[in-house]
Amino acid sequence: MKATLKLQALGQSLWLDNITRDLLGDGTLARYRDEYNVTGLTSNPSIYLKAIRDTAAYDIDIAKSADPPLTDEALFFSLAIKDLTEAAELFLPVHQRTQGVDGWVSLEVSPWLTEDAVGTVAAAKSLHASARCPNLFIKIPGTAAGLIAIEEAIFAGVPVNVTLLFSREQYVEAANAYWRGLARRRDAGLDLRVASVASLFVSRWDTAVTGEVPFGLRNRLGVAIAKQTYGAYRDRMSHPMWRELADAGASPQRLLWASTGAKSREISPGYYVEALAAPDTIDTVPEATLLAFAAGGELISVMREDGGNADPVLADFTHAGIDVTALAARLQREGVEAFRQAWAELMQVIAGKRMPERHLAPAEGSTS
C-alpha cells in the first residue's frame, strides 16, 4: 500500500500547502489528488507572493484589471478566489462524500487585520460570500483579536481555518472560540454545521531553537509540542460541552499540522509527516515534501492519544533553558510579521505588474 494511502486509511487527511495557476492548469493538482490521495489544500500570503511574482500566469488578469478599477488588495482577492474555487471544484466530490469533513481549500484574510477583530469578521464574511463556494475555509490567525473574530465568524456561519497556532494553550483558546460560536448558534436556533480546523505550526519550533539546545534535542521540539496538543485535542472530544454540541449536530474542529516541511538537512524530507501520523487530523504539506513522502516515506508509528512521550521531552527542553510558553508567543508574533512582510511585497508586485496599464500616456491629440 502506498504511504499516502496508509495515512488516509489511518484517518489522516493529506492536503497540499501550495497553489499556483500552473498546478491547476496543467493537471498537476488533479494528479496529486488521484495518485497521492491529496484531499484539500491551503494557501497563505507567502505562497501567493511566490506564485504571482515568479510566474507570468497572472499577468493577463492583472493587466485586464485597469477597467473597472480595483485596489491592489481587491485585485489579489479576485485572483485568489478564481484559483481557489477552481481547486475547490476538484475536491468537491470528496467534500460531498465525507459530508463536509474533508475536501477543503483555504484563503487568508489580510494580515494587516490581525489586531482588528471587527475588520477581520467583515473581511471573512465578504470573502466567503463572494466566493460562493461550499468548501472554502477563511483563514483567521489565533491571536487575541483573532479569537474574537473566530467566534463571531463561526456564529455568522463562515467556515474558519484558525492559523498561526504554536502551542497546546493557543490551540485550546482557538477551540474554545469555535465552541462559543457554535453554542451561540445553538441558542439562536441556527444550524450547527459550520466547519473549522485548527492549524498548529510545527517545524518553526525546531528552526527557532537551532544552536540553542544539545545535539540530542535537535528537531524534537516541534513534534513534542504537536503530541502535547494532540493529547488536548483528543481530551476535548469527550468533554461534556462538546458532547452537547455534537448531539445538536456540530462537527469536530479537526486539528491540522502546518509547517511540516523539513528545514534541516539532519532529517529526512518526510520526517514531520511520518512523526505526525495521527487519526482524525490533517497534514498540509509543501509540494516537495509530498513528493518525497510519496516516493520513499513510511508509516512508522501512530501518535498516541495521550501525547505519548511529549512531557519528558518538553522537560528536557526546559532544562536546556527553553521557555516554551514565551517561545510560543514569540513564534506567533513572528508568524504574523512574516505574513505581513509577504503581503506588503505581494501588493508591491501586483502594483508593479499593473503599472503599464495605470500609466499609459494619452494618445497624441487626446483631450483626456
N, C-alpha and C positions, 0 to 999 in steps of 0.2 A: 504494500500500500504506500502511495506517495506520502511524503512528510506533511504536505499541506492538507491532504485528505485526512491524515491521522489527527491533526488539530481540529478539523471540522467534526470528526467522529467523537472527539473528546468533549465537544460542546463549546469550542472557542472559535469565534469568527476571525477571519483574516481580512483586513482591509488594507488598501494601498494609501500611503501617505504621499500623494502626488497627484497632480492633474496638469495636463497640457493639451493644447489643440491637437498636437501630433498623436498623443496617446489615444485620443478619441477618433481622430480621422483615419489613422492607418490600421485600425482594428486591434491595436495592442491591448487596450483595456478589456475589450471583449475576449481576447485570447487569455488574458490573466484570469478573467472570470471562469472561463471554460477549462483551462488547463491547470491552474494553480488554486482554484477554489476561493478566489477573491470575491467577497460579497458586499463590498462597500468601499468608500474612500473618504479621506479627509484632505482639507486644504488649509493654508494659512497665508499670511502676507509674504513670508519668505519664499514659499513655493510659487506664488503668483509673480513675485518680483523676478525670479529666475525665468519663469515661462515667458513673460512679456518682454523682459529686457534682452534675453539671449536668443530669441527666435523672431522670425518675421510673421509668424502665424496670426498675430493680432493686428498687424499694421493696417490692413484694409479696413477693418471695422473701426479702428481708431481714426483713420483718415476720414471716414464717412460721417464721423460724429459732429462735424462742424455745424451741420444743419439737421435737426434743431440743436441749439447749443446745450451742452451739458457740462457740469463741473467735472473736473478730472475724477473725483471720487464717484460721482454718479455714473460716469462712463465706465470706470472699473467694475462697479457692481453689475452693470448691464452685461459686460463681457463675461464676468464670472458666473452670473446666473445662466447665461447661454450655455457655457460649458457644463455647469453642474446639473442643469436639468437634462442635458443630453446624457450625462453619466448616470443620472438617476433613472432614466428610462432603461438603461442596460441592466440595472439592478432591481427594477420594478418587479419582475417575476419572483425573485427571492423574497422581496418585501411582502408581496401578496401571499406567497407560500408559507411564510413564517408569521403571518398575521401582524406584520409591523415590527417584529423583533429585530430583523436584520434587513440588509439591503439599503442602507442609508448613505447619503453624501452630506458634507458639511461645509458651511460658509460662515466666515467670521465677520462680526461687526467691526467697525473701525476701532483700532486700538487707542485712538485718541479719546474714546468714550469710557475708558477704563474706570475713571473716577466719577462718572456721570450716570447714575442709575436710571434716571428718567430718560435721558437721551438714549441709553442702551436699549431700554424697553421699546421706545418709539422706533428705533432702528430695526430691532428684531421683528417687530410686528410688520413694519413696512417691507423688509426684505422677504419675509416668509409669504406675505400676501402677494408681492409682485412676482415671485417665482411660481406660484400656483402649482406646487409640487408636493405630493403627499409624503415623500421620503427624503426631505431636506431638513437637516438639523441646522439651527443657527448657533454658532459658537459664541459663548459668553465666558469671559475669564472668571475664575473663582476667587476674585478679590473681594474686599469688604463691600464696595459698591456693587460689584458683580453679583454677590449673593442676594442682594435686594432685587436686582434686575432678574435674576433667575427665578425667584419665587413669583414675581409679577408676570414674567413671560409664560411660565407654566400655567398660572391662573388664567392667562389670556388665551391659552391653547396653542402656544408656539412650542414646537419640539426643540429641546436645547441640548447641545453638546457643551458641557462645562469643561473649559480648557484651563491650562496652566495650574493644575493641582500638583503639589510636590510632596505631600505627606499624608499620613493617616488622618491627622487632625483637619487638614484642609479638605480632604475628601469628605469627612463626616459633616463638616459645615455645609458643603455643597449638597450632600444627600439630604440634610435637614431642610435646606431651601426647597428642594424638589418635593419633599413630603408636605411642607407648608403650602406650597402652591396647589398640590393635589387635594389637601384637606379643605382648602377654601373652595375649590371646585365642587367637592362633595357637598359641602354645606350650602352651596348655591344651587345644587341640583343639576350640575353640569357633568358631562361625560368625563370620566377619569382616564380615558385612553389618550394621554399626552405623553409621548415617549421622551426619554432623556438618557444620555450616557455621561459618565464622569471620567475625564481623561487625566490619568496620573502619568507625569513625565518621569522617565526612569534613568536614561543614560547620562543626563546632565548632572546627576549626583556624582557619578564617578569622575566625570571631567572636572568637576569643581574641587575635588579633594586630591587630584593627581599631584604627587610630590609632597603631600602633607601627611601621608599615612605609610606605615610599613608595607613592604612589597606584598606580604601575605594578605593584606586587606584591599589591595587594588582591585577595582572593578567588582566589588562585592556590595557596596553601599546601596546602589540603586535597586538591586534585586531584593535586598533585605527590606528596604522601605516598601517595595511592592508587596512582598509577602506579608508584612505587618498590615498593610492596607487591605489586602485580600481577606485577612482574618476578620477585620472590622466589617468588610462588605458582606461576608457570609453570616456574621452575627446579626446583622441588621435584617436579614431575611426571615429571622424567627422573632423579631421584635413585635410585641402586641399591636403597636400603632401600624406597622406595616401590614400585619395580617388583616386589620380592619380595612385599610386602603385596598389591599389586594382583593378582599372579598367583595368590595364595592366596584371592582373592575379595573384597578390600576395595574400597570406592568412595572416590573422592577427597573430601576435605573442601573443599567449594566455598567460594570467597571471596564474602562478601556485603557490599555497600555499604550502610551505615546512615547516618542523619543526613544525608539528601540533599535536604531541603527548603531552598530559598533563604531566607536570613535577612537579606539585604541588598537594598535597592531598586536597587542598582547593577547587579544581574544579573537575567537573566530567570528566571521561576519554574521553568523546566526546565533551568537551567544545569548542575546537577550530573548530572542524568540523561543529558544529551547528552554531557557530558565523560567520563562513566564507562561508556560503551558498550564492553563487552569480552566476548568469548566465555567461556563456562564460568564465569560469575559470576551473582550475584543482585543486584538493586537493590530495596530495600524503601523505598517512598516514602509520604509523607503523602498524605492524600486530595486536598488542594488541588493538590499537585504532580502527582499522577496526572492529574487533570482538565485541568490547564494543559498538560501534555505531550501528552496525547491530543488536545487541541484545536489546538495550534499548534507542537508540538515537531518537531524534525528529527533524523535520524541523520546528523550532520555528518561524523564520523570514528570510527574504531575504534582503541581503545587498543593500542599496540604491545606485543608480548610481553616485550620487554626494558625496559619502562617509559618508552621514548621520551626526552623531554627532562627527565625528573624531576631528574636530578642537577644540571644547570646552574641550574635554578630553585631548588632547595634551597640551592645555594651562594650564590645571591643573598640568600636569607633569612638565612643565616649571616652574610654580610657586613653585613646590616642589623641584626645584633645579636640574632637569634632563635636560642636554643639549642633545637634541635628535640628532642633527647633529653630534656632537662629538661621541656620543654613537654608532651611525650607523657605523661610520668609525672604531671604536674600535671593534665592533662585526664582521665586515668583516675581519679585521686583525686576530682576534681570530679564526674565522672560517677557514681561510687559515691555520693557525698554527695547529689547531686541526686535519685537514685533513693531514697535513704533518706528524704529530706525528703518526697518524694511518697508514699512508703509510709506514713510516720507520719501524714500528713494523710489518706490513704486510710483508715487504720484509725480515725481520729477521725470521718470521715464515716460509715463503717459503724456505728460505735458510736452516733453521734447518730441515725441512722435506725432503730436498734433500740431507742432509749430508751423510746418509748411502751410497747413490749412488756415491757421489763425492769422498768419502774417502775409498772405498773398497780396502783392501790391495791386491796386486797382488798375484796370486796363487804361491805356492812354485815351484821354478824352472823356473818361468816365466822370460823372458828377457825384458819385457816391463818396 
